[in-house]
Amino acid sequence: MADWETVREIALSLPEAVDASGSRPAFRVRGKLFAWKSRERDGGALAVRVDADEKQLILASNPEVYFETPHYRGYPAVLIRLERIDRDELAERIEDAWLTRVPKRLAAELRS
């Protein structure tokens, strides 16, 4: 089980990631949003960017953890139930979200 502090710790461990929180937690890299808290109407869950081609696979992989609401249909993001995901899987999903938003050169820094 994870919480928002875990999300923050993981997100800010990534190169050039910044806390862009306002009324809700949010994280950006080079001005681009990669992880944020969805609005209450969408469950107040963690939303992360995904590769559009992988979205349906992610949703189908574990419907207890990953979901979408009508607001997110057609948008390259999935919602995550923090109370149902372990830290390792959460870290992988946040890192993948970050990778969708950065140039290849910056992504290479994470791999080195």
C-alpha positions, 0 to 999 in steps of 0.5 A: 500500500502506498500514500501521497508521501510515497508518490512524492518521494518517488516522483522527486527522485527522478531527474529534473522532476519538480513538485508543482502542487497547488490545491492538489499534488502534482509533479512536472518535468520540464514543465510537463505534467507526469503525475497528479492527484485527480479531481474528487469526481474522478476518485481523488486517485493518482493519475499518471501519463502513459503511452497511449498504445499501452493504456488498455494493456495497463488497465486490463493488467489489474483492474483492482489497481488501474482504472479510468473515468469518463473524464480520462477516456481518450486521454493518455493517462490512467488512474491508480488506487494507491491503497492497492498498489505496492511501492515497487509497482508504483515506482515503475508506473511513475518512472514510466510516466516521467519517461513519456514526458522527457527527451531521450537525452534526459531519459538516458541519465536515469538509465546510467 
